[in-house]
Amino acid sequence: MKFTDGYWHLREGVRALYPAEVHDVAAEPSALTVYAPTKRIEHRGDTLNRPLVTVRCTSPAPDVIAVKVSHFLGGRRRRPEFALRTDPGVAVRTEVGTDAASITSGALTARFNRGDDWRLDFLAGGEVLTFSGFKAMAVLATGGAAGDGGHYVREQLTLGVGEQVYGLGERFGPLVKNGQVVDIWNADGGTSSEQAYKNIPFYLTNRGYGVFVNHPGLVSFEVGSEAVSRVSFSVAGQSLEYLVIYGPTPREILRKYTALTGRPALPPAWSFGLWLSTSFTTSYDEETVNKFVGGMADRDVPLAVFHFDCFWMREFHWSDFEWDPAVFPDPVGMLKRLRERGLRVCVWINPYIAQRSALFAEGAERGFLVRTPDGDVWQWDRWQAGMGLVDFTNPGARRWFADKLRGLLDMGVDAFKTDFGERIPTDVVWHDGADPERMHNYYTQIYNQTVFDLLREHRGEHEAVLFARSATAGGQQFPVHWGGDCESTFVSMAESLRGGLSLAMSGFGFWSHDIGGFEGRPEPAVFKRWIPFGLLSSHSRLHGSSSYRVPWEFDEESVDVLRSFTKLKATLMPYLFGQAVTASAEGMPVMRPMVADFPDDPSCLFLDRQYMLGDALLVAPVFAAAGDTSYYVPAGRWTHLLTGEVVEGPRWVRETVGFDSVPVFVRPGKVLAIGARDDRPDYDYADGVTLRLYEIEAGSRTTVTVPSTTGGPAAVFEVTRDGGEVAVRRTLGSAPWRVQPAGGAVTRVAADVDAATVAL
């Protein structure tokens, strides 16, 4: 939100109060509070009729400092609030001197200047990362002298020369947010506008720090847009809290941020396989489903999950969680038959209850639907006629909603696509008295958590997985999220990738998108180019709106391309699932922008048409029918995963790529674990695993862990190079394995042999 008219003036009707000096300081063992009048105090009379800004600094975790800026302190506590995982034992040091007052947590210090100029510096290693300076921190009122337009608290943190900003949720514009205006307000706006399904009030920069605004409602960001050398963020009300998180690397920033807001659960291995959907408004029944499933099997395209979209329920009844008897007369038998074919099943749901559904009357009578201030059930006709909204702030409503889903799990359903959750009204009353403005974004959190907790309870801790569209901060705990409604074009394919990379820089470990696009029917070339992008994402789904997404609907080459990349992903599962384990344990997303891994390479700062898939694979999707493409390779000797070609970086590469390939390179110095099966994503990864060695440096020592999906111990290998030989030693595990130098001969290892030596 913009409050200024250029550099010198405020906009008409805006009044601002700025802290002018540190007048008084209260130091506690774990906190520092600064009292800042809005005018320098020259004599006692200056303290009269003078507002006071209170700035309180605490530390919820090492290397993290929370700053709360307040005007009036008498307001009631408003719900909901983000649930932060704080460290009560964090060591904090406060110092108060004549020139400065500071608080230090780990390597991060917040230092207030006590001289003539107001300034709050954030330092690490003796260097200033960012600061709040002249007329940056402010308490503002709009609407003229009466202030009846609203009250706001704003902070502005400086951007240095060459400093780039990332994150703020799944945003489909440029990956670098500098110059953008971003409102943290969930909306169902597709993938081609400034609106977003997943708005996260968190950003990080290439200067080694991140900033999380601890407010679940509307946060307005001006990222080098209102003041070009500052990131501005503001909220309505009398206080604002933000947390500065020191890295210094993107990996460390994301690790510390997700430690606060929650790490993603580890999705089950089967969920990494290919998902096939009925699509949305297409005509389908069990015969259609069998035709699709059988067609994939006949063409040797491994399928892991079948998804039933909205019309598994009767029209005008969404969501009542009842199968349409005219289309699916024997759902229990159908689900059993799909399971016998080795498939998992996902069904579409949302939290909107149509008026015609029997659940509407039941939910209204029991007080489980959101109400208007006069006590009526809140309703409208968008999406479903007369629909109401489940009030997840009511524990009874959560149990009621979960119990309806429990019946589907008992039938044999494995997962839920938790659609929507963005169209949340603010002219309503919530059961627990929650603030409607704060609930707008936060609604998705309790919606998805309700469903995820049920799956965890019913299926087990390691079997729960969603396919969710909306999210707020902390939503990464309930994977997987997909990119929403995109068009079936190369342009939309690129904007979808930008959205996923932006979401990754907001702490989300797992992400997917609709292969071929959602709206419209893709040209065969678009579909075939989207396939490698889809299969080289953490999760992979074929889904459309009004047309099917089975490959033979496009051409026979589409079948070949889909088969090839689906099988490739299955063989990569020992590596990919290991990266998933890391994402769950440490918060580093499986799929992320190049800058996350190469923050010191200037060429990587702006790249948003390629990405890292884990720490070893560089993927550059092709966005042109003819296959003309360009991509950047960082320093080192990178090996093409599919062809074995070696490219020496740093350099840009231009080439023409066939539909059967995609630029996918293995990072030098990596050992890639390749599985022995290509027909499914969930198998014993250690049994028959091949360790491929890529540009192993002399004197290096690497540990490779092949995770288990069966509950047993992982297989662990130690790889060392001495001169022209690489020694591989198994330190844990017992299954047969082998070693393969990239592009070289295979060294076979018997099941009872725990070591091998490879000559390079």
N, C-alpha and C positions, 0 to 999 in steps of 0.2 A: 504494500500500500504506500502510495507516494504522499508525503506530507509537505514537501518543499516545492517551491517555484524557482527552479534553477539553484545556483549555489547560495545566493545571498538571502532569499526571501522564503517565507512560508506561504503555502497556498491560502487563498482567501478562506476565512473562517476557521483557520487552524491556530491554536495557541500552544506554545511549547514551553516546558520547564526543563532546564538543563542543570545537572549538578555542576557547581562552580568550583568547589574545593572540598578537600577532606577536612572537615571541621573537628570531628571526633572519631575515635576508633575504639572498638571493644574487641579485645583479643581473648579468645578462649582456647583451651587445649586443642579443639578440633574445628574451630570456626573463627572467622574474622568478619566483623561487621563494621562497615564504614557509614557514617552519617554525613550526608553531603547537602548543604543548603544550596538553593538555586541562585544565590548571590554571595559574593565574598563578604564575610562578616568583618567590618571595620570597627564597629563599636556595638554595644549592647542593643541599641535601638534597631540594628539591622536584623536581629533575631525575631522581631515582631512582624506578624503578617507575612511570614516567610515560609514557603513550603520546604520540606525536608525530604530528600530522596535517601532511602535506606538500601544499602547494597550489602548483602550477606553472602559470604563465600564459605563453602564447605567442600569436602571431598568424599564422594561415594565409593571411590576405588583408587588405587594407585595410578598416577599419571592422569587423573581426571579431577577437574575443579568445577564445581557447580556455582553459578553466580545467580542470585535472585535479586532482581531490581524491583523495588516497591515504592509506591506513593502512599496511599492509605493502607493501613495494616488491619483494619477492623472487619474486613469482609469475611463472610462465611467460607468454609472450605467447600470447594465445588468438586463434584464427581462427574465423570470418571477421571481417574488418574492413571498414567502409565505405571505399570508394576515394574520397578527397577530392582535389580538384584545388587544391592549395595554390600560393601565390605565393612562391617562395623569395626574391624580391627585395623583399618588403614592408618598408617603412620602419617601424621600431619604436623607441620612445623609452622608456627606463626611468629612473625617478627614485626615490631613496631618501633620505628626510629623517627628522628626529626625530619628526615627527607622522604621516607617511604614507609609504607606498611605492606606486608606481604604474607601470603600463605603458600606453602609448598607441599605438594604431594608427589612422591616419587621424583621424577625428573622435571615436573612441571611446576612453575611458579606463577601466581597472579600477584602483580605488584602495583599498588596505588601510589601515584606521585603525591607528595604532601606539599609541593611547592605551589607556585602561582598558577600553573596550568593543570586543569583536570586531565588525568590520563590513567588508564588501566592497561598495563602491559601483561601479556602472557609470554613467558620465557621458558626456554629449555636449552640446556648447555650454554647458558650465558647469552644466548641470542634471542631477540624478540621474534616470536612467530607471527603475532598479530596484536593489535591494540585497539582500544576504544578511546578516541581522543575528543577533540573540540566539537561540541554539538552532536555527538554520536549517540550517547545514552540520553534518553529523553522520556518525559511524561507529557502526553499530548492530549488536547481536547479539540474536538471539531464542532462546528455549529456556532461559531462566534463566541461572544462573551458568556452566553448561557451554557455553553458546552453541551447542548442537548443533542449534538450529533454523535456523541460517544467519546469514551475515554480510552486511551491506548498507552501501552508502554513499548518503547522501541529501543533496540540496540543496533549499533553499526560497528562491524569489525573490519579493519583495513585489509586490503589486498595489496600484496607487494608486486613489483615488476615481474611479469611472467608467471604470476600465480593463477592457477586454474582451479575451478570449482566443479565438483562432481557430486552426484547423488540426488537427493530430494525426491526419491521414489522412482516409479516406472514412468519416465517421461520420454516422449517420442520425438522430441526435437533434438538438436545437437547434444552430444554427450557432454561437452563442456558447457556449463551453465552460465558462464560470464555473459552479461548483457541481457539475461532473461528475467522476466517477472514471473514468479511462481507462487501460486496460492495453494496452500496445503488444504485441499477440500475435495474429497472423493466425489467423482462424477462418472456417470455412464456415458462417456463421450467418444468411444472408439479409440483408434490408435492414430488418428490423423489430425488432432487438435491439441491445444494447450492443456486440455483437461486430462485427468488421469484417474485410473481405477485405484491405484496404490500410491498414496501421497505420504511421504515420510519426512518429518521435519528434521532431517539430518543431512549434513553435507560434509565432505572432506576435501582437502586441497593438496596440491603437490608441495606444500610447504611443511608437511609433516604433522598436521593436526586435523581434527574433525570437530564439528559443532552440532550438538543435539539440543533442539529447543523443546523443553519438557512441557509441552502443552498439546493435549489430544484434539483440540478444536482447530479453528482456522488460524493458521500462521501465514502471514504474508511476507514473502521474501522478495527483495530487490537485489539481484545479484550483479553488482556493478552496473546497475541500470539507472536508478535514481541518482546515486552518487557513484561515479564510475570507478572510484578507487576503494569502494567499500561494499561489503555484504550487509544489507539492512534486513532486520526481521522484527516484526511487530505483532502484538496480540491485543485484543480488546480487553479492557479491565484495568486494574490497578497494580498488577504485578506481572513479571515475566521472569522465568527461570531458564537459563541455558547452561549447558555443560560443554566445556572445552576438553577435548580428549587428545592427548599427545601420543604420537606414534612411535618412532618417526615415519615408518613406512606405511603404505596403504594396508598391508597385511596386518600390521600391529594395530592400526587404528580400528580396523574392522573387528579384530579379535577383542579389543577392549570395549568397543561399542556393543557387540553382540553378547559379551559377558554381562553387560548392564541390562539389555533389553530382551535377551533370550537367544539361545543358540537353536538352530533348526534341528528337529528330530531327524533321525536317519530313516529315509524311506525304505520300504522293502525292496529287495533286489528285483523282484518281478516287475515292479513299477517302471524300471528303466527300459523295458522292452517297448515294442511298438503297440500303441493304442489305436484302435479303429472305432470310429463313431458311425452311428446311423445318419449323422448330420441333423440339422435342426428341423426345417419345415418339409423335408422330403417325405415321400410316402414309404412307410416300412411296416413290416410285421415280422413274425417269426420266420416265415419263408424267406424274406429279404435278408434277415440276419444270417440264416443258414447259407444263403447264396453267397454272401460276402465272406463268411468264415471259410466255407468250402472253397471258394475261388482263391482265397489267399493260400490255403493249404495245397490246392492243386498246382499252384504256380510256385510252390516252395518259398513263400514269403513268410517267415516266422512272425506270428502274432501272439502278443502276450495278454492284452486286455481288450475286451469289447465294451464299448460305452453306449448306453441308451440315452439319447437326448430327450428333450422336454416331452415329446408326444408318446412316451411310454405311459403317461397318464392321460386321462380324458381331457379334451379341450374344455376350457372354462373352469377347470377344476384344480389348476396348479396353485399351490402344491398340496395335494391331499395324500400323496404317497401310496395311491392305489393304482395297480396296473389296469389299463384299459381292457376290459374283458372282450371287446369286439375285435381287438387287434392281437392281444396276448391272452388267450383263454386259459393257458396252462403255464403260468410264470414259474412255478416251482419246478415243474418238469423241464421247462426250457433252460432254466439256470443250471439244473443238474446236467443236462446234455452239454451245455457249454463248458462246464467244469470237466466233464469227461473228455473233452477235446483239449484239455490243458489250459483253458482260458480263465482269466479272472474277469469279473464283471463290475463295471462302474455305472451308476445311474445319476441322472441330473436331478438336482433339487434347488430350491431357493427358499428364503424366509418369508415370502409373500403368500398370503392365504386368500385365494379367490372367494368371493361372496357365495358362489354356487356350491363350493365345497362344503361338505358336512363339518369339516374342521373349523370353518369360520364361525358357525353358531356355537360350537363347543368351546372354541377359544375365547369368543366374546363373553359367553356366559361365565366362564371361569376366570375372567380377568387376565387372559394371557395375550391379548392384543393391545397394541399401543393406543392410547386414548387422547382426545383433544382436551383442552382445558375445561370445557363444559361437561366432560364425562362421556361423550360419545366415542365410539370406536373411530379412529382415524381411518378414512377410506379415500381412494380415488380410482379412476378407471384406466390408468396407465398400466400397461403390461397385462393385467388380468382385471376383468370387470368387477368393480366394487371391492377390490382387494384390501385386506388389512395387513398389518405388520406384526410379527411375533415380537413380544417384549422380552428380550433376553436378559433384562435387568431383574426379572422376576424368576427366582429359583424354581418355582413351580412350572413356569412356562418352559424353562430349559429342560426340566425332566419330561414334561409333556411332549415337547418336540423330539427329544432323544428317544423316547419310548416309541413314537411313531416310526422312527428310522430303525429301531431295534428289530421290528418285525421284518424289514427288508433284509437285514443281516442274517436273521434266522432262516430266511428263504435261500440265501446263498449269495447275496450281493457282497462285494468285497470293498468297494470304495465309493465315495460320493463326489460328484462335481458340484461344489458349493458356489453356484452362480450368484450374481448380483450382490446386494449388500451395500450399494452406493447411494441409492435413491432414498435417503433417510430424512424425513421432514424435521423441521425445527419448531413448528407450531404445535407441539404435542407435550404430553405429560408422561414421564416414565415412572414405572412402578417404584423404583428405589429413590426417586427424587433427583435423578441425574439431570445435569444441565443440558438442555437440548442442543445447544451449539457444540458442546464438547462430545456429545453422543453421536453427532453426525458421522464423524470419521471413525469413532471408536466402536460403533455398532458391529463392524465386520470382525473385530477381535473376538467378541463374545459369541458371535454367530459361528465363526470357524472353530473356535475352541470347544464349543458345545459338541459339534459334530466330531472333531478330532478326538476329544476325550472319550466319546462313545466308541469310536473305532478302536482306540487303544484298550478300552475295557473289554470289548467284545472279541476283538481279534488278537490282542496281545500287543505289547509295547512296541515290537519291531514290525508290526504288520499294518500300522495305521498310515493311510495316505489320502490326501484330498487332491482335487483339481480345482483350485480356488481362483477367483478373479479379483476380488477386492482385498485390501489390506491396509493396515496402519503400522506404526512402529511396534515391533514385537511380533507382527504377523508371520515373520520368518520361522517362528517355532512350529508352524502348522503347514508343512509343505504338502503339495507342490503348488506353485502359482503359475498361471498361464497369462499370455499377453492380451487377451480380450479380442474384440471384434475388429479384424483388419481386412482390408480389401485384398483381392487376389491379383496383385500386381507386384512388379519388382520394386516399385517405390514403397509399397506397404511392407514388403519383405524387409527392406532396409530400415524402415521406421520401427518395425517390430524388434529388430536386432538392437537398435538404439535403446528402445524401452527396456529390454532385458539387461543390457550392460549398465544402464542407469540404475536399475533395481539392484543389480549385484553390488554396485558401489553404495547401496543403502542397506547392505547387510543380509540380503536374501540369497540363500545358498543354492536353491533349486528353482529352475524356471523352464517354461515350455511355451509353445505357440502353435497355431494351427497351420500344419504343413499345407502349402498351396494357398493359404489365405482363407478367410471365412466368407466375406461377402462376394457374391458373384462366382462365376466359374473360371478358374485360371486357364490361361493358354497352356498347352502341353509343356512349352519351354519353361514357363514360370513354375509349374508343378515339379518338373524334373530338377530345376535348379534349387528349389526349396527343399527337396528331399535330403541332400547331404547336410544342409543347415539344420534341418529338423532332427536327423539321426545323430548328428554331432552336437546336440544340446543335451542337457542333463536328462530331460524327459521328452518324449516324442509322440505326437498325436496327429492322426489324420482326421480332420473335422471340417465341415463346411456348413453353409446356411441352407441354401435351396438346391444344392447339387451334391451328389455323392463324391467321396474322395477315394474310392478304390482305384488302383492304378490303371486297370484295363479300360476304365472310362475315358482315358486320355489317349494312350497308345501303348503298343507292346514294349517300346523302349522304357516307358515309365515303370513297367513291371520289373524289367531287368535292373533299372537303377535302384528301385526300392528294395529289391531282393539283396542286391550287392551291399547297400549301406546298412540295412537291417542286420545282415550277417556280420558285417564289419563291427558294428556296435556290440554285438554279442561277444565277439572275440576280444573286444577291448574292456569287457566288464571287470576283469581282475584289476585293471588300472583304474577304471572309472569308479568302481565301488570303493576302492581305496581312497580316491579323491572325495567321495561322498562321506566316508568316515571322517576324513579331515575337516570337511565343511561342518559336520555335526559337532565335532569336538572342539574346533578352533574358530569357526565362523568365517573361514575364507571360502567364498562361493566357488562352486565347481566351475562355473562359466563366468568369466570376468573380462573387462577390457584390458588391453595390453598395458596401460599405464599402471595397473595394479601390480604387475610383475616387473615392469621396467620403468619405475618412476624417475630414474635418472637419465633416461633416453629421451631427448627433446622430441624426437620423431614420433614417440608413442603417446604424447600428451593428448592429441586430438583424434586418434584413430578410433573410428566407430563403425567400420565395415569389416573388421576382423576381430578375433578374440582369442584368449587362451582358454582351452578346455582342460582344467587342471593345470598342474605346474609343468607339464611336459609337452602338450600339444598346442600348436598354433593353427587356427582354422580361419580361412578366408573365403566365405561364401561368394559365389559368382552371381552378379546381379544383372546379367545381360544374356539374351537368348543365344547370341552367337558365341558366347563364352569368352569375350574379351574382358580381361580383368587386370588389376594391379594390386599389389599388396606389399607390405613392408616386412623385412626380415631383420631382426636385431643382430647384434654382433655375435659372431661364432659360426660354426659349420652346422647348419640345420639340414636334416635329412627328410625328404618327402616320404611320408608313411606308406604311400601306395606304390610309388615308382622306384624308391631308393635313390633318387637324384639328390645330390648335395648342393646346397646354395650357401655361399659364404656371405655373411652379413657383416656390418650393416649395409643394406641396400634395398632399393625398390625393385620389384620384379614386375615386368609386364609379360603376359602370355595369353594364349587362347586355350581354353580348357574344354574338353568334351563333356557331354552329359554324364559319362561314366566316372568322372573324377572330380576332384575339388582340391585346391591347395590346402594340404594338411601336413604340417611339418613337425618333426620331433626335435625338441630342444637339445642342444649338445650337452653331453655329460649325463644324460638320463638313461635309466634302465626301464624299459617298458615291459610290463607283464602282460602277455598275450594268452588268452584262454584257449583251451582245446576244443571248445564247442562253439558252433555258430547258429544253433537252432533255437536257443532260448537265452534269456538274460540271467536266470537264476540256476546255478549249478555249482559244483565243487570247484572253485577257481584254482585251487592249488594242484588239483589232479591233472597232470600232464601239461602244466603251465610252461610256456616258453619265455625266457628272459632275453629280450633283445637289447643289445648294447649299442649305444649311440655316442660316438666321439668321447669315450671315456679318457680323461686326462691322466697323465702319468702322476703317480703319487696320490691319487684320489682314493677315497674310501666312501662307499655309498651303502646304505641299508635299504633294502626293498622289502616291503611288507605286502603279502598277498592275503587279503582279508578272507574270513570264512563267513558264509551265509547260513551255515548249518548249526551254529552255536559252538563249534569246536575252535581250537586255537588257530591263529593265523599261521601261514608259512612265512618265515623270515629268512632272507638271504643277505649275505655281506659280499659286496663287490669291491675289489681293490685292483689297482693297476700298478705294476712294477715293470718299467721298461716297455717292451713290446708284448707283454703278456698280461691278461686279465684273469685273476683268480676269483672264482665264485664259490662261496661256502654256505651251505644251508645250516642255519643255527637253530631253526625250529620247524617242525613239520616232517612228514614222512612220505608224501605222495611223489610219484615220478615227475621229473621235470627235465628241461633241457635248456641249453644256452645257444643263442644265435647272434653272432655279430651282424650288425645291420649291413645287408648286402653281401655277407660272407657265408661260408659253409656252416652247416649245423653241427654242433657238438652234442651228441646224444649222451644222456646221463641215465643210468639204470636206477630203478626205484630204490635200491639199497646203497646208492652212492650219494654222498653228501657234499661232494666238491667236484669242481671241474676247472680246467685251465684252458683258456682260449688264446691262441696266437693272433695278433692283429697285424 
